[in-house]
Amino acid sequence: MAKSSKRHRAAVEKVDRNQRYAIEEAMRLALESPAAKFDETVELAVRLGVDPRQADQNVRGTCQLPHGTGKSIRVAVFAKGEKAREAEEAGADFVGADDLAAKITGENWLEFDKAIATPDMMGVVGKLGKVLGPRGLMPNPKVGTVTMNVAQAVRELKAGKVEYRVEKAGIVHVPIGKRSFGAEKLLDNANAVLTSLVRAKPSSAKGTYLKSVALATTMGAGVKVDPLSTKVAA
């Protein structure tokens, strides 16, 4: 235990908390932090120049990571008939309608990571709002999880589509992959997220939009990134 703490301190000492590094250097430093006994997630944290209290500045969207998340996503689809068959063929883990809703309410069953629904099923799914909403599992048309094209939605989620939403403090946290991906793939994913965030910039947001950016592994120290070093600085 003492040895691990010593290695951790040594890694932290490499990072100047007052310095903003070029994104490539920041990634290198983040990955040099001591590795845990599991494949850690690497997370991107971005503070945006928005006021989330204003409805027109509540940034929310999705991004398809070029190299995926490194996590196996379990997808539940609320659909009937032909659309249920399409969801199954696309690789959905659970497909159902009223029976799936009953399983959730009756058994408190939530063994899935994402949920998709066809528009005609929202009358059923809407009744699950108090259960699914607080857990971030409620299908939403704004992020493409209420759709008639369930097959495409399933494939995108399985391939590494991530959802983001600005928090009260104006910060967005997005997982960009696993430590084992290596710097190159993680940088590709990070740039994809930053590009998506810039494209989602509200027209009412004034001044500097990407106020601060940081990278960190699950157990590592955060490393500040110079937003001007990214390919999508705004």
N, C-alpha and C positions, 0 to 999 in steps of 0.2 A: 504493500500500500504506500509506504514512504517513497519507494522508488518511482511509482506512478505519479505521485504528487510532485516529485522533483522534476520529472520529465515535463509535467504540465506547466510548472513554473518557468522552466527553460523556454518552452514554446511561447508562453505569454510574453516573456521578456523580449522576444524577437519583434513583437508588434508595438509600435509607437501609437498609443491611444490618441494622440493629438494629430497624427498624420493621416492624410487621405492618400491611399496608394492607387496607382494605375490598376485597373481591374485584373490584369494578368498577374501582377505582383501580389495583389490582395488574395487572389485564388491560391497562389503558391503558398503564401503564409498560412492561409486557412487550412490547407491540406497538410501542412507540416506540423499541425497540432497533434498531440499524441493520439493514436488510434484507439478507439474503444474495442471491446471484444465482439462488437457487432458492426455491421456495415452501416455507418452513420449516414443520416440524411444531411445534405448540404442545403442551407436555406438562404434565400435572398430577402433582405429587409429594406424597404424603400420608404422614405418619408416624403410625401407629396405636398406640394404647395396648394392644398385645397382645404376648404372648410367643410368637413363631412356633415355638419349640422344643416348645411344648405342642400336641399334635395337635388339641385342641378350640379352639385359637386361631389355626389356620393359615388365615387368611382367603383365600378364593378365590371368584371368581364372574365374572359377565358383565354387561355393560350395553349397552343399545341406545342409541347416540348419536342424538339427534333430527335432527342435520344430517350424520350420517355422519362418516367419518374423512378424506375427501378423497383417499383412496388406493384404487386399483383392486385388489381382493383376488382372487387366483387360488385357486379352491377345487377340491380333489381329493376325490372321493367313492368310497369302497369299497362297492360294492353290486352286486347281481345282479338280473336279470329286470326285473320291474315297477318296483322301487325304483331301479334304474339309469336306467330311462326317465324316472321322475319327477325324478331329479336333473338329467338332461340338459335337460329342459323348464324346470326352475327356473333354469337358467343356470350350472350347474357347468362348470368349465373342463376338468376331466379326470374321467372315470368309468371304473371298471374293478373287477376283483376280483383273482384270482391273477395276471393279466397285469400289472396296475398294480403289485402288490407285486414282481413279478419285474423290472420296469423300474427300480424304486427300488434293489433289491439288486444287480442285474446291471450297471446303468449309472451307479449312484450319482446317480440323477436325483431332484432335489428342487425342480423348478420350480413350486412352489406355496406359498401363504402359510398356508393352513388346510386341515385334513383332517377329513372326516366319514366315519363308518362305520355301517352297520347292525349291530345286535348279532350277527347270524349271521356277520359277516365278521371279528369280533374274534379268531378263531382264527388267521386269516391276518395281520391287522394286528398282533397281539401279537408276532409274530416280528420285526417291524420296530422294536420298542421301542428298541433300542440306537442306531438311526439317527434315528428320529423324536423320541424322548424328549428328548435334549439340545438339540434345535432348537425345542422347544416345539410340535411338529407332531402329537403323539400324540393321537388322538381320546379324549375323556373324557366319560363320562356326566354328571359333575358340572357340566360347562359346556355340555351339550346337543349335543355333537358325536358321541356314540354314540346313535343314535336311529333309529326306524323312519320318523319324519317327516322324511325327508331334504330334501324340497322346501322346507319351512319353514326348516330349518337353513341351507340354501344361501341363501335369500332374505335371512335375517337377517344373515348374514355379509357378503353383498354390500351390504346397506343400511347397514352401519356398526356391527355388534355387536362390542364389544371385550371381551377377557378380561383379568382382572387377578389377581394373586397376590402376597401379601405376601412380601417378601424377608426374609433372616435378620435384618436390622437393624430390621425392623418397618415398612419403607417400601413403598408401592405406587406404581409409575410407570405412568401411563396416557396415551396420546396422545389429545388431544381435538379434533384437527382441524388445519387449515392456517392459516397467517397470513392468507391471502387471504379466509378466512371472515369476518373482521371480528369486533369485540368481542362483538356481540350473540349471534351464533350460537355462538361459542366459550364464552360464559358459559352458554348453554343446555346445551351439552355438558358443561361442568364441573359444573354443578349436577346433571345426570343421574348422573354418576359418583359424586359425593359422596352423593347420595341412595341409590344402590346400595350404597356402602360402609357407610353407616349401617344399612341394612337387613340387611347381612351381619354386623353386630356379634355376636360370640360372646357367649352368655349368661354365660360365665365371665370375660369381660373386665371389669375393675373400674376405677373412676376415669375420667379424661378419655380419651375414645376418639380423637377427632381432635386429636392433639397438635400437629401443625403441617401447614401446607399451603403449597405454593409453585407458581408458574407460571413457565415459561420457554419461549422459542423455541429452536430447534435451536442457533443460534449466539449467543443472547442470555444475559444474566445472569439468575439466578433472582430472583424477586420474592416475598417472603414475604406470605402472606395471613393475615388475622385469621380463625381458624375461626368466631368468633362472628358474623362479617359474612355468613356463608353462610346459605342458606335452610334448611340441614339440620344446623346446629351440634349436636354431641353430644359 
